[in-house]
Amino acid sequence: MIAAELLWLTTRGGWSIADAALRLAPGALMLVALRAALTGMEWQWVSLPLLLSFPVHLADLARARRK
């Protein structure tokens, strides 16, 4: 579903691929963490995507602020 949204934003929404990817990546990483938690994986596999989503979110905010 996220890939479909990325495709729609870049083809119909007029967004660049970098803008759309930075906007969607934190949510995708949080979905990966949710899946890891719901399937009973160890805490490291839950926390890793959450930790990675924060710097990507900050990069998205910085990019949006520059525009």
Backbone as a printed PyTorch tensor [residue, N CA C, xyz], in Angstrom:
tensor([[[  0.8130,  -1.1800,   0.0000],
         [  0.0000,   0.0000,   0.0000],
         [  0.8680,   1.2590,   0.0000]],

        [[  1.9500,   1.2240,   0.7530],
         [  2.8340,   2.3890,   0.7910],
         [  3.5050,   2.5800,  -0.5640]],

        [[  3.8260,   1.4780,  -1.2310],
         [  4.4180,   1.5830,  -2.5650],
         [  3.4240,   2.2000,  -3.5450]],

        [[  2.1530,   1.8570,  -3.4100],
         [  1.1280,   2.4500,  -4.2720],
         [  0.9970,   3.9450,  -4.0070]],

        [[  1.0830,   4.3330,  -2.7430],
         [  1.0070,   5.7570,  -2.4190],
         [  2.2230,   6.5030,  -2.9550]],

        [[  3.3940,   5.8780,  -2.8640],
         [  4.6070,   6.4800,  -3.4250],
         [  4.4560,   6.6760,  -4.9290]],

        [[  3.9450,   5.6720,  -5.6000],
         [  3.7340,   5.7700,  -7.0450],
         [  2.7370,   6.8740,  -7.3790]],

        [[  1.6470,   6.9480,  -6.6300],
         [  0.6410,   7.9690,  -6.8910],
         [  1.1950,   9.3670,  -6.6470]],

        [[  1.9290,   9.5570,  -5.5480],
         [  2.4730,  10.8790,  -5.2400],
         [  3.4670,  11.3460,  -6.2910]],

        [[  4.2590,  10.4240,  -6.8270],
         [  5.2760,  10.8270,  -7.7960],
         [  4.7040,  10.9980,  -9.1990]],

        [[  3.6710,  10.2560,  -9.5390],
         [  3.1340,  10.3780, -10.8970],
         [  2.0030,  11.4000, -10.9900]],

        [[  1.1040,  11.3910, -10.0300],
         [ -0.0550,  12.2800, -10.1030],
         [  0.0380,  13.4750,  -9.1640]],

        [[  0.7830,  13.3240,  -8.0940],
         [  0.8470,  14.3750,  -7.0900],
         [  1.8880,  15.4330,  -7.3700]],

        [[  2.7850,  15.1710,  -8.3040],
         [  3.8100,  16.1350,  -8.6440],
         [  4.9680,  16.1940,  -7.6590]],

        [[  5.1070,  15.2090,  -6.7950],
         [  6.1940,  15.1810,  -5.8290],
         [  7.4190,  14.5340,  -6.4570]],

        [[  8.5860,  14.9310,  -6.0070],
         [  9.7950,  14.2190,  -6.4220],
         [  9.8610,  12.9100,  -5.6400]],

        [[ 10.6250,  11.9720,  -6.1550],
         [ 10.7490,  10.6800,  -5.4810],
         [ 11.3680,  10.8540,  -4.1000]],

        [[ 12.3540,  11.7430,  -3.9830],
         [ 13.0050,  11.9630,  -2.6860],
         [ 12.0280,  12.5400,  -1.6670]],

        [[ 11.2170,  13.5050,  -2.0770],
         [ 10.2330,  14.0910,  -1.1580],
         [  9.2210,  13.0500,  -0.6880]],

        [[  8.7020,  12.2840,  -1.6260],
         [  7.6990,  11.2800,  -1.2750],
         [  8.3000,  10.1770,  -0.4070]],

        [[  9.5130,   9.7480,  -0.7200],
         [ 10.1450,   8.6860,   0.0640],
         [ 10.4370,   9.1510,   1.4830]],

        [[ 10.9220,  10.3800,   1.6250],
         [ 11.1850,  10.8950,   2.9710],
         [  9.8990,  11.0770,   3.7660]],

        [[  8.8270,  11.4010,   3.0920],
         [  7.5580,  11.5910,   3.7900],
         [  6.9710,  10.2460,   4.2320]],

        [[  7.1640,   9.1990,   3.4340],
         [  6.5440,   7.9100,   3.7320],
         [  7.4240,   6.9630,   4.5430]],

        [[  8.7310,   7.1520,   4.5270],
         [  9.6490,   6.2080,   5.1670],
         [  9.4340,   6.0560,   6.6730]],

        [[  9.2470,   7.1280,   7.4420],
         [  9.0380,   6.9110,   8.8800],
         [  7.8060,   6.0490,   9.1820]],

        [[  6.7460,   6.2720,   8.4610],
         [  5.5480,   5.4550,   8.6610],
         [  5.7680,   4.0070,   8.2770]],

        [[  6.5010,   3.7920,   7.1890],
         [  6.7990,   2.4220,   6.7760],
         [  7.6480,   1.7130,   7.8250]],

        [[  8.6190,   2.4220,   8.3750],
         [  9.4550,   1.8220,   9.4170],
         [  8.6440,   1.5190,  10.6750]],

        [[  7.7000,   2.3800,  11.0060],
         [  6.8540,   2.1020,  12.1720],
         [  5.9410,   0.9030,  11.9230]],

        [[  5.5060,   0.7240,  10.6830],
         [  4.7110,  -0.4640,  10.3600],
         [  5.5410,  -1.7320,  10.4820]],

        [[  6.8070,  -1.6650,  10.0950],
         [  7.7070,  -2.8130,  10.2570],
         [  7.8650,  -3.1360,  11.7420]],

        [[  8.0250,  -2.1060,  12.5690],
         [  8.1480,  -2.3220,  14.0130],
         [  6.8640,  -2.9250,  14.5900]],

        [[  5.7270,  -2.4500,  14.1300],
         [  4.4540,  -2.9900,  14.5990],
         [  4.3210,  -4.4570,  14.2300]],

        [[  4.6930,  -4.7840,  13.0180],
         [  4.6250,  -6.1850,  12.5910],
         [  5.5460,  -7.0570,  13.4300]],

        [[  6.7430,  -6.5470,  13.7070],
         [  7.6770,  -7.3010,  14.5440],
         [  7.1010,  -7.5170,  15.9390]],

        [[  6.4570,  -6.5020,  16.4830],
         [  5.8760,  -6.6320,  17.8220],
         [  4.7080,  -7.6130,  17.8330]],

        [[  3.8690,  -7.5370,  16.8180],
         [  2.6910,  -8.4010,  16.7860],
         [  3.0200,  -9.8540,  16.4980]],

        [[  4.1510, -10.1000,  15.8550],
         [  4.5430, -11.4830,  15.5740],
         [  5.4190, -12.0610,  16.6650]],

        [[  5.6600, -11.2890,  17.7240],
         [  6.3990, -11.8110,  18.8600],
         [  7.9030, -11.8520,  18.6960]],

        [[  8.4390, -11.0320,  17.8270],
         [  9.8870, -11.0040,  17.6550],
         [ 10.5370, -10.3700,  18.8820]],

        [[ 11.8250, -10.5800,  19.0090],
         [ 12.5510, -10.0300,  20.1490],
         [ 12.5380,  -8.5070,  20.0960]],

        [[ 12.7580,  -7.8900,  21.2510],
         [ 12.6220,  -6.4450,  21.3750],
         [ 13.5870,  -5.6880,  20.4790]],

        [[ 14.7500,  -6.2760,  20.1670],
         [ 15.7080,  -5.5880,  19.3040],
         [ 15.1180,  -5.3570,  17.9120]],

        [[ 14.3470,  -6.3120,  17.4300],
         [ 13.7500,  -6.1950,  16.1010],
         [ 12.5700,  -5.2360,  16.0940]],

        [[ 12.0200,  -4.9700,  17.2510],
         [ 10.9530,  -3.9750,  17.3590],
         [ 11.5580,  -2.5800,  17.4680]],

        [[ 12.6060,  -2.4600,  18.2610],
         [ 13.1770,  -1.1330,  18.5130],
         [ 14.0040,  -0.6040,  17.3460]],

        [[ 14.6290,  -1.4710,  16.5810],
         [ 15.4890,  -1.0120,  15.4810],
         [ 14.7380,  -0.1650,  14.4520]],

        [[ 13.6100,  -0.6230,  13.9110],
         [ 12.8920,   0.2490,  12.9610],
         [ 12.3890,   1.5390,  13.6010]],

        [[ 12.0200,   1.4720,  14.8780],
         [ 11.5880,   2.6960,  15.5610],
         [ 12.7330,   3.6830,  15.6950]],

        [[ 13.9110,   3.1770,  16.0330],
         [ 15.0820,   4.0480,  16.1330],
         [ 15.4490,   4.6450,  14.7810]],

        [[ 15.3100,   3.8740,  13.7250],
         [ 15.6450,   4.3680,  12.3880],
         [ 14.6160,   5.3660,  11.8700]],

        [[ 13.3870,   5.2590,  12.3230],
         [ 12.3490,   6.1610,  11.8140],
         [ 12.5450,   7.5960,  12.2920]],

        [[ 13.1330,   7.7860,  13.4670],
         [ 13.2720,   9.1410,  14.0010],
         [ 14.2140,  10.0160,  13.1790]],

        [[ 15.4470,   9.5710,  12.8410],
         [ 16.2950,  10.4400,  12.0170],
         [ 15.7170,  10.6890,  10.6170]],

        [[ 15.0050,   9.7080,  10.0860],
         [ 14.3730,   9.9100,   8.7780],
         [ 13.2730,  10.9660,   8.9000]],

        [[ 12.5310,  10.9240,   9.9910],
         [ 11.4970,  11.9370,  10.2370],
         [ 12.1310,  13.3230,  10.3620]],

        [[ 13.2450,  13.4200,  11.0780],
         [ 13.9320,  14.7080,  11.2100],
         [ 14.4430,  15.2080,   9.8610]],

        [[ 14.9310,  14.2990,   9.0250],
         [ 15.3820,  14.6910,   7.6880],
         [ 14.2130,  15.2110,   6.8570]],

        [[ 13.0570,  14.5840,   6.9930],
         [ 11.8660,  15.0530,   6.2830],
         [ 11.4660,  16.4410,   6.7640]],

        [[ 11.5010,  16.6590,   8.0680],
         [ 11.1670,  17.9830,   8.6000],
         [ 12.1470,  19.0460,   8.1180]],

        [[ 13.4280,  18.7140,   8.0970],
         [ 14.4340,  19.6700,   7.6280],
         [ 14.2340,  19.9820,   6.1530]],

        [[ 13.9300,  18.9670,   5.3660],
         [ 13.6990,  19.1740,   3.9320],
         [ 12.4570,  20.0300,   3.6970]],

        [[ 11.4040,  19.7810,   4.4560],
         [ 10.1740,  20.5660,   4.3040],
         [ 10.3890,  22.0070,   4.7500]],

        [[ 11.2110,  22.2000,   5.7460],
         [ 11.4620,  23.5550,   6.2370],
         [ 12.2470,  24.3770,   5.2210]],

        [[ 13.1440,  23.7230,   4.4770],
         [ 13.9380,  24.4310,   3.4670],
         [ 13.0890,  24.8970,   2.2970]],

        [[ 11.9930,  24.2230,   2.0590],
         [ 11.1660,  24.5760,   0.8940],
         [ 10.2510,  25.7150,   1.1790]]])
